[in-house]
Amino acid sequence: MATRTHVVARRDDLQDGEMKHLQAGETDILLARIGGRYFATGAHCTHYGAPLAEGVLSGEEVMCPWHHACFNITTGRQTEPPGMDSLPCFEVEVRGDDVLVHVPEKETGPRVVSMADRDDEDARVFVVLGAGAAGAYAVEAMRAAGYAGRIVLIAGEEFPPVDRPNLSKQYLSGEAPEEWIPLRSPAFYEEHGIEVVEGTVTKVEATTRQLTFADGRVLGYDKLLLCTGGRPRTLSVPGADLPGVYTLRSLSDSRAIRDRAARAQKAVVVGASFIGMEAAWSLQHRGLEVTVVASEAVPFETVFGEEVGRVIQQIHETNGVRFRLGTQVQAIAGTTQVQAVHLSDGTVLETDLVIVGIGVQPATGYLHGVERAEDGSIVVDDHFQAAPDLYAAGDIARFPFWRSGDLVRIEHWRTACQQGRLAGYAMAGQPRPYRGIPFFWTAHFGTSIRYVGHAEAWDAQVIQGDCGDASCLVYYVREGVIQAALGIGRDREMAAIHLLMRQDALPPVEAIRRGAVDVIERARSLASSAA
């Protein structure tokens, strides 16, 4: 391939463990120095295009500042989701005191990792039930790990897999077009020999290794991955099934809400959950008058604490969202469609649209022959195996979290991506234990909030900065150990905390409390020592 050579830096411009966004002609590159050698890759994350130079470099790995995708700088390969693809790599040469980068004349974009071709003589059948995040990442991991047998992806009613976090954010608000939503095109799955089957599975019998479809079809398997996700909880009140009352889980759900919102003036959101609050922002952005109804006194108090919860509520109220907290829905009224919501305190809210966001429950009622937890989730090991040749990932999986030793179930999209990829590798004979850190993000009227770790309970908080000014770090502590951290307007620090947590190298709580630690510098020092 023809290339053009560009001088991009001097030999001593970067120290080990440093990186910089540069131009090589018209190509944006990320130049990094590791172990005395220079490496060059694409400069932007393959997920949403964030500038990777604003992230954090740790050893050979760079973490994106926005949604914490990770890439190996020496190979460009993606090592942590989100996003599906790897970075382009460019040849680097040091000539005298100049650092030169050789860039192909033809534009180079994100790179799909090498995958095995389908071998018709390989009679094994691996089935993936569910085409959400976990399923999408799993089938690619199988092929990337060299598995050449048959892969059957049972997609249910919706295909291809979609970028679900966008469904309650930019897509619902009208800022993101629908072509942004699919993770892959149907042609991608055909190209890599991944069969897609649409239909509803009503029974999985683990003892006989068979799946039964609603239409009576039966499919046998050698290995099976369950990633059927969560089923939205619904209201058990009169009128809950009226036209105009929605849950939000799928692209078709979000599309239907968008269509309804286009001719609506008022909306009621039931539940101050992540889905509910993001939907409130999106509908208010579209010009609707929005009221959030929730039983709690402060949104997100049990997850983030009272101070952060009140800040998020204030952001919404400043932008016109109204709240009816400490109350519940008694009934939904209407004749042919929703017209009003009746609350337990006697309030009646007129509305054209209702979104119910009160959580999900694991969708596992089809499973036989494997014991389930009390909430319906499936207990797995750190390779996401639940029983011989049976795996589970995503919202339905209850797995051992290595930092605490607790069995946990985490409903984060990025975590589902991680789990699906690892389950796919394990099924293909390359088991890799889960040693990641849960992470999620949420956005409200331009304020992005990032959360890393997992704290179902805490006995102390350490707050640095002012959350009300949209610039703070909050550490959640249990028995003297930092379990999780939240950041508003502190993207790079949150990436550093994530990397430190993953390497089990967080500073002591007292050092954090005294403000004696620069987490970015601490992460950089680890990067330099690892180089």
Number of C-alpha atoms within 10 A of each C-alpha: 6 8 13 13 16 16 17 18 19 14 18 12 14 17 16 21 24 18 25 18 19 17 17 19 14 9 15 16 27 23 26 25 24 24 14 13 15 23 22 29 26 24 23 21 28 25 19 12 12 17 18 27 24 18 24 31 31 27 21 21 21 28 27 30 23 23 21 31 24 27 26 20 28 18 17 25 20 25 16 21 23 25 21 20 20 24 25 21 24 22 15 21 16 15 11 8 11 16 19 22 27 18 24 15 12 10 8 14 14 17 16 15 16 11 16 16 15 18 12 10 9 11 11 15 17 24 24 28 25 25 27 28 28 33 33 27 27 31 28 25 24 26 24 20 18 17 26 23 22 21 25 20 23 22 24 17 14 16 20 19 23 21 19 19 19 19 26 27 25 18 22 29 23 14 13 14 10 15 7 11 18 15 20 15 11 14 10 11 17 11 11 17 18 20 16 19 14 16 15 16 22 15 17 25 15 18 11 10 16 15 22 17 15 11 10 10 10 13 15 16 20 16 18 27 27 28 29 26 28 18 15 18 13 16 19 11 11 12 19 20 15 17 16 22 22 21 23 20 19 18 23 13 16 23 16 15 23 19 12 14 21 12 11 18 18 21 26 27 28 25 23 27 18 19 23 25 27 27 29 32 26 26 29 22 19 17 15 23 18 26 22 23 24 23 16 16 14 21 26 20 15 13 16 20 16 15 16 23 18 19 17 24 21 14 18 22 13 11 14 17 20 17 19 17 16 13 16 17 23 19 18 25 20 16 9 9 16 21 19 21 25 16 17 13 12 10 13 16 18 17 22 23 26 27 21 24 26 19 18 15 16 21 18 22 12 12 19 13 12 15 13 18 12 7 11 17 24 27 24 20 18 19 23 31 22 23 17 11 15 21 26 32 35 30 26 28 32 26 27 19 19 14 15 12 9 11 14 16 19 16 20 15 23 25 24 29 24 25 30 31 26 26 33 34 25 21 25 22 13 17 15 15 15 18 13 19 20 21 21 18 19 16 18 20 17 8 13 16 22 22 21 23 21 20 17 11 12 19 10 14 18 17 18 16 14 13 20 15 10 18 16 18 22 22 25 26 19 15 9 13 17 23 20 25 25 24 27 22 17 18 24 21 20 26 29 26 26 28 29 20 22 16 15 10 14 21 18 12 17 12 12 18 14 10 11 10 15 14 21 20 13 17 26 22 17 19 22 20 13 14 16
